[in-house]
Every structure is written in structure tokens, then in C-alpha cells.
Amino acid sequence: MPTLKEVIADPQKRKLVVDDGVAVIESEVADKGGLSGMAIKAAYSAVKRIKPGFIGGSLNHLLDDFAGKVDPFWGAAVQKGGDVKANFVAQGPKVCDALLSITDDRARGAAGPVRKTYDQLRPQATKHVTEAMPRLAGLLHKHAL
């Protein structure tokens, strides 16, 4: 089984992963409800309006780091066998911490509205990223198996 970094090394596959990753993000944002959901939707719209293409570009830029952090969890889920997606989702909080360590590091260097938006949303990020694990597992299953 190839590593996730090996999968995204192919430029055509990488583009598909980024496009599907943006679709996952769009779906996650669309599914948010309540007051925090309204804040997330407003912030997401603001980022897209301020800098069109930012989401896909950022995902592409971070994809190698994300793959490196997620690969051990995905590999363990695959080795365990059975329902790979469920095994991966069961590790959701650990995967979430690994992914957020990357964005936290990057956000420290951001400026202006991107940093302000990240700082406002970060307290809820663990909850939201963990909730996204089933869709992330589906994305990995589609492209990595």
C-alpha cells in the first residue's frame, strides 16, 4: 500500500485530492448549524470573498504536511483491517490534534483577516475537525486504497 505522500506525489491525483478536499470542507461548513455554525459560515464566506481560491490553494500548500501527519493513523487503520473508515474515525481526536498542529503553526505567521478569523474559530476547531473525520476517511478511502 502506498503512503499518502506517495499518492499525492502524482500531480493528477493531487489535483483530485485537493478538489475533493475542498468539497469536504464545503460540505462540513454547509452542515454547521446554530450560532457557531452561522459564525463559521460567515467566516468561510469572508475568506472566499477576500481571496478567491484561497481554500484550494491553502489545502494544496498544506497537503504534504497533512499527509505526513495523517499517514500513520491511516496506515494503522488499513493494517487493522475490517472497516478501515471506522478504524480511522475511531482515532479522530488524535488525527485532529495532528492536523491542527500544522494549522496552528501556520496561523502564527498569518496576518490580517486570515489570522483574525483563525483565532476566532480556533477554540471550536477540535470539535469541528473531529466531526469531519467520516468525510476525511471517505476521501482517503477513495484516493489511497
N, C-alpha and C positions, 0 to 999 in steps of 0.2 A: 504494500500500500504506500503510495507516495505521501510525503508530508504536505501540509497545507502550503508551505512556502514553495514546494516543488510544483504544486498545482497552479499557483498564481504566477509562476515564472513564465508561463506561456502567455504572451500578450493578448491573444484572442480569449483565452479562458479568464484572464484577469479582468478584461472588459466586461465579460458576462457576470463575473462575481461582483464587480463594482455596481453594475446596473441592477442586479438582483439585491444587492445590499442596500442600495438607495430605496428600492421598492419595499424592503423590510422596514426600513426607517419610516418611510411614508405610511405604511400600514400601522406601525406601532403608534405614531403620532395621531393618526386618524382615530384609533381606538381609545385614546385617552378621554376620560370624562371628568366631570366635576370641576372645581375651581383650579386644581393643579393642572388638569387637562387643558383648560382654557389658557392657562399661562404657557404651557408647553406649545400649544398650537400657535399662540401669538408670537412666541419667541422664534419658533421654527419658520413661520411666515416672514418675520422680520429679517432673519438671516438670509432666507431665499431672495427676499426683495432687495436687500442691501447688496448682496453679492450673488447673483445668479450663477449656478454651477458650483457653488461653494461646497455643498453637501457631497456630491460625487467626487469633486476634486480632493476634498479632505479625506474621504474614505479611501480613494486611490493612494493618497500620500501616506496614510496610516496603515494600509493593508499589510505591508510586510511585518510591521511591528505587531499588529493584531494576530496575524498568522503565527508568528513566533510564540506569542503568549497563549494562544488557544490550542495550538498543535498538541501539547502534552495531554490536555484534557480530552481532545477529540481522539487521539491515538489510544488512550486508556479506554474510552468508551467502545471503540472499534474492537480492541483486543478482548474486552469483556464479552463481546458477542451479544446475542439476543437483540433486544430493541435498542439499537445504537442511539437513536434520538433520545429515548427516555433515559439512557445511561448518561448521556451528555447533559441533559436538562437537570438531572439529579445533582450534578456538580455546579449548577448555576451560580450560587453565591461565590464560589472560588473563581469561576470563569469571569464573573462580573468584576471582582476585585482586580484580577489581572488586566482586564481591558481598561478599567478606569484608571489604573496606574499610568497607562500610556497617555490618556487624555488629560489627566491631572498635570503630568509633566509638560505637555504641550501647551496647556492653557496658561501656565505660568508665564510663557513667553508671548502670549497673545496680547493685543492691545485693542482699545476702543470697544465697540459694541459686541464683538465676539467674546471678549474676556468678561464683560459685564453680564452678558447673557449666560455664559457658562457658570459664573459664580452664583447667579440667581438660581439656576436649575440644579447645580451640583448636589445640594442636600437631599434631593429626591432621586438622584441618579441611580443609586444602588437598587432601589425598588424597581425602577423602570427598566433598567438593563436586565435585571434578573427576570422580570416578566417577559422580556423579549427572547429568552433562551429557546423556547419552542420554535420560533421563526428562524433564529440563528442556526439551530440544529438542522432545520429543514434546508437552509441554504447550504450548509456544509455537506449534508447528505446528498444534495443534488449535484454538487460540484466536486466533492472529494472522494466519493465512492464509485 
